[in-house]
């Protein structure tokens, strides 16, 4: 019973932050670390709104502790949803042992995300239970929960400091997942102060130990507004494994709709 109350409180806090942000600016009042952290997250979200739909090619490179590599080719597409989280569909195109495997994700602003995995070898769609979303996605260092958009309402925030990273001045912000089934106790993100891009994230496990680090690079701007990284690397500091996601061929506003993002689309995706 406590979880819905916490979600309601967190949503109310978001609304309050939106209503009072201009007052802090004009009156010069001091922000708390929590208010500033939330304001940074809201600004980043605002700058990434209005792209409608997108698609891209993706190469996944899995690397073990010895440095041995396995490469997979995928395609991804996403759809903005008004007043809710985004929808996404990830399809494996090769190699043969994973070809046709597809992940459908519906992110939500407050409720637990919905995810379904289609396994062509058994010809069925498997729903990913909330308590299992901390598990690895197809043997990669990305968990299932990493494969959904990071909605603002999914976290509580705290601004930590300003810090330079790769020659760019960044906000360093802690974000604590609200979902009790998250595999993380907290995440620490480096957000550049010019474009509000997330350049680096540290993920802490349920024992509050540093588990993984995600680094984004090779950013490109699309439609004069939307920034996307062409390289994302997730490194597991406890196992020595890592996974690269290499993106290309971004397309936006190509007319995708809800019909392209349902459980039937998992089976017919090719």
C-alpha positions as CSV (number, residue, x, y, z in Angstrom):
1,X,0.0,0.0,0.0
2,X,2.9,2.4,0.6
3,X,4.1,2.3,-3.1
4,X,1.1,4.2,-4.6
5,X,1.3,6.8,-1.9
6,X,5.0,7.4,-2.7
7,X,4.3,7.6,-6.4
8,X,1.5,10.2,-5.8
9,X,3.8,12.2,-3.6
10,X,6.6,12.1,-6.2
11,X,4.2,13.2,-8.9
12,X,3.0,16.1,-6.7
13,X,6.6,17.1,-6.2
14,X,7.2,17.2,-9.9
15,X,4.1,19.5,-10.4
16,X,5.3,21.7,-7.6
17,X,8.7,22.0,-9.1
18,X,7.3,23.1,-12.4
19,X,5.1,25.7,-10.8
20,X,7.8,27.2,-8.6
21,X,10.8,27.0,-10.9
22,X,10.2,30.5,-12.3
23,X,9.9,31.9,-8.7
24,X,13.3,30.5,-7.8
25,X,14.8,32.2,-10.9
26,X,13.2,35.6,-10.5
27,X,13.3,35.9,-6.7
28,X,16.8,34.4,-6.4
29,X,15.7,31.9,-3.7
30,X,18.1,29.1,-2.9
31,X,17.2,25.7,-4.4
32,X,17.7,22.6,-2.4
33,X,19.9,19.9,-3.9
34,X,16.7,17.9,-4.5
35,X,15.0,20.7,-6.3
36,X,18.0,21.5,-8.5
37,X,18.4,17.8,-9.4
38,X,14.8,17.6,-10.4
39,X,15.0,20.8,-12.4
40,X,18.0,19.4,-14.4
41,X,16.1,16.2,-15.2
42,X,13.0,18.2,-16.3
43,X,15.1,20.4,-18.6
44,X,16.8,17.4,-20.2
45,X,13.3,15.8,-20.7
46,X,11.9,19.0,-22.2
47,X,14.7,19.2,-24.7
48,X,14.0,15.7,-25.9
49,X,10.3,16.1,-26.5
50,X,8.5,16.3,-29.9
51,X,10.5,13.9,-32.1
52,X,7.2,11.8,-32.5
53,X,8.8,8.6,-33.7
54,X,12.3,7.3,-34.6
55,X,14.1,4.3,-36.1
56,X,17.8,3.3,-36.3
57,X,20.2,0.4,-36.9
58,X,22.1,-0.9,-34.0
59,X,25.1,-3.2,-33.6
60,X,25.6,-4.9,-30.3
61,X,29.1,-6.0,-29.4
62,X,29.4,-8.3,-26.3
63,X,32.9,-8.6,-24.8
64,X,33.9,-11.0,-22.1
65,X,36.6,-10.5,-19.5
66,X,39.3,-11.9,-21.8
67,X,38.3,-9.5,-24.6
68,X,36.5,-12.1,-26.8
69,X,33.8,-10.5,-28.8
70,X,30.4,-11.5,-30.2
71,X,28.5,-9.2,-32.6
72,X,24.8,-8.9,-33.2
73,X,22.9,-6.7,-35.7
74,X,19.6,-5.2,-34.6
75,X,17.0,-2.6,-35.6
76,X,15.2,-0.4,-33.2
77,X,12.2,1.9,-33.4
78,X,10.4,4.1,-30.9
79,X,7.2,6.1,-30.5
80,X,6.4,9.1,-28.3
81,X,3.2,8.7,-26.3
82,X,1.3,11.7,-25.0
83,X,0.9,11.8,-21.2
84,X,2.8,8.5,-20.8
85,X,6.2,6.9,-21.4
86,X,7.5,6.0,-24.8
87,X,7.1,2.7,-26.7
88,X,10.0,0.9,-28.3
89,X,10.6,-2.3,-30.3
90,X,14.1,-3.9,-30.6
91,X,14.6,-6.7,-33.2
92,X,17.6,-9.0,-33.6
93,X,18.5,-9.5,-37.3
94,X,21.6,-11.6,-36.9
95,X,23.3,-13.9,-36.1
96,X,21.1,-16.9,-36.9
97,X,20.7,-18.2,-33.3
98,X,19.0,-14.9,-32.2
99,X,17.5,-13.8,-35.5
100,X,13.8,-12.8,-35.0
101,X,14.1,-12.3,-31.3
102,X,12.2,-9.1,-30.4
103,X,11.7,-7.0,-27.3
104,X,8.6,-4.7,-27.0
105,X,8.7,-2.1,-24.2
106,X,6.0,0.3,-22.9
107,X,7.6,2.7,-20.4
108,X,5.3,4.5,-18.0
109,X,5.7,7.7,-16.0
110,X,4.8,6.2,-12.7
111,X,3.6,2.6,-13.0
112,X,6.0,-0.3,-13.7
113,X,7.0,-0.6,-17.3
114,X,5.5,-3.4,-19.5
115,X,7.9,-5.6,-21.5
116,X,7.4,-8.6,-23.7
117,X,10.1,-10.8,-25.4
118,X,9.3,-12.8,-28.5
119,X,11.4,-16.0,-28.9
120,X,11.2,-17.4,-32.4
121,X,12.6,-20.8,-31.4
122,X,9.6,-21.5,-29.2
123,X,7.2,-19.3,-31.2
124,X,5.7,-17.5,-28.2
125,X,5.7,-14.1,-26.5
126,X,7.0,-14.0,-22.9
127,X,6.0,-11.2,-20.6
128,X,8.9,-9.9,-18.5
129,X,7.8,-9.8,-14.9
130,X,8.6,-6.6,-13.0
131,X,10.7,-8.5,-10.5
132,X,12.9,-9.9,-13.3
133,X,13.7,-6.6,-15.1
134,X,17.1,-6.3,-13.3
135,X,18.2,-9.4,-15.2
136,X,20.5,-9.2,-18.3
137,X,19.0,-8.5,-21.7
138,X,20.0,-11.3,-24.1
139,X,23.3,-11.9,-22.4
140,X,24.4,-8.3,-22.6
141,X,25.5,-5.9,-19.7
142,X,22.3,-4.0,-20.2
143,X,19.5,-5.1,-17.9
144,X,15.9,-5.2,-19.2
145,X,15.2,-2.0,-17.2
146,X,18.0,-0.3,-19.1
147,X,16.2,-0.9,-22.3
148,X,13.3,1.5,-21.5
149,X,13.4,5.3,-21.6
150,X,14.4,6.9,-18.3
151,X,11.2,8.7,-17.5
152,X,11.6,11.7,-15.1
153,X,8.9,10.4,-12.7
154,X,10.8,7.1,-12.2
155,X,13.4,8.6,-9.9
156,X,14.0,10.9,-7.0
157,X,16.8,13.4,-7.6
158,X,19.7,15.1,-5.9
159,X,22.2,17.5,-7.4
160,X,25.7,16.7,-6.2
161,X,28.1,19.1,-7.8
162,X,29.5,20.6,-11.0
163,X,32.3,18.7,-12.6
164,X,34.2,18.7,-15.9
165,X,34.0,15.5,-17.9
166,X,35.8,15.0,-21.3
167,X,36.3,18.7,-21.5
168,X,32.6,19.6,-20.8
169,X,31.2,21.2,-17.7
170,X,28.6,18.8,-16.3
171,X,26.0,18.6,-13.6
172,X,26.5,15.5,-11.5
173,X,23.1,14.3,-10.3
174,X,22.1,11.3,-8.2
175,X,18.8,9.7,-9.2
176,X,17.3,7.0,-7.0
177,X,14.8,4.6,-8.6
178,X,11.4,4.5,-7.1
179,X,10.5,1.0,-8.4
180,X,11.1,-1.5,-5.6
181,X,12.1,-4.1,-8.3
182,X,14.9,-2.0,-9.7
183,X,18.3,-3.7,-9.6
184,X,19.8,-0.4,-8.6
185,X,19.8,1.5,-5.4
186,X,21.0,4.6,-7.1
187,X,22.5,6.0,-10.3
188,X,24.9,8.9,-10.6
189,X,24.7,10.8,-13.9
190,X,27.0,13.4,-15.6
191,X,24.8,15.7,-17.7
192,X,26.5,18.4,-19.8
193,X,25.4,21.9,-19.0
194,X,25.1,23.1,-22.6
195,X,22.9,20.5,-24.3
196,X,21.7,18.4,-21.2
197,X,23.1,15.1,-22.7
198,X,23.8,12.3,-20.3
199,X,27.5,11.5,-20.9
200,X,28.1,9.0,-18.2
201,X,26.1,7.0,-15.6
202,X,27.3,5.0,-12.6
203,X,25.0,2.2,-11.5
204,X,25.0,1.0,-7.9
205,X,23.6,-2.5,-7.1
206,X,21.3,-3.5,-4.3
207,X,24.3,-3.7,-1.9
208,X,25.0,-0.1,-2.8
209,X,28.3,-1.2,-4.5
210,X,29.3,0.3,-7.9
211,X,28.2,-2.3,-10.4
212,X,28.3,-0.8,-13.9
213,X,29.4,2.4,-15.8
214,X,27.7,3.6,-18.9
215,X,29.5,6.0,-21.2
216,X,28.0,7.7,-24.3
217,X,29.9,9.3,-27.1
218,X,29.9,10.3,-30.8
219,X,26.8,12.5,-30.3
220,X,25.0,13.9,-33.4
221,X,22.2,16.4,-33.6
222,X,19.1,15.7,-35.6
223,X,16.3,18.0,-36.8
224,X,18.3,20.9,-35.3
225,X,17.3,19.9,-31.8
226,X,17.6,16.2,-30.8
227,X,20.9,14.7,-29.7
228,X,21.6,11.0,-30.0
229,X,24.8,9.1,-29.1
230,X,26.2,6.8,-31.8
231,X,28.2,4.8,-29.2
232,X,27.1,3.6,-25.8
233,X,29.3,1.3,-23.7
234,X,28.1,-0.4,-20.6
235,X,31.0,-1.8,-18.5
236,X,30.4,-4.3,-15.6
237,X,33.1,-3.4,-13.1
238,X,32.4,-6.6,-11.0
239,X,32.7,-9.1,-13.9
240,X,35.0,-7.3,-16.4
241,X,32.4,-7.8,-19.2
242,X,31.2,-5.0,-21.4
243,X,28.6,-4.3,-24.2
244,X,28.8,-1.7,-26.9
245,X,25.7,-0.3,-28.7
246,X,26.7,1.3,-32.0
247,X,23.9,3.3,-33.6
248,X,23.5,4.4,-37.2
249,X,20.9,5.4,-39.8
250,X,18.6,7.4,-37.5
251,X,15.3,8.4,-39.0
252,X,12.6,10.6,-37.4
253,X,8.9,11.4,-38.0
254,X,8.4,8.6,-40.5
255,X,4.8,7.9,-39.6
256,X,5.1,5.1,-37.1
257,X,2.0,4.5,-35.0
258,X,0.5,2.4,-32.2
259,X,-0.1,-0.5,-34.6
260,X,3.7,-0.9,-35.0
261,X,4.1,-1.4,-31.3
262,X,1.9,-4.2,-30.0
263,X,2.4,-7.9,-29.2
264,X,1.3,-8.9,-32.7
265,X,4.1,-6.7,-34.1
266,X,6.6,-8.8,-32.2
267,X,5.8,-11.9,-34.3
268,X,5.6,-10.2,-37.6
269,X,8.7,-8.0,-37.1
270,X,11.3,-9.0,-39.7
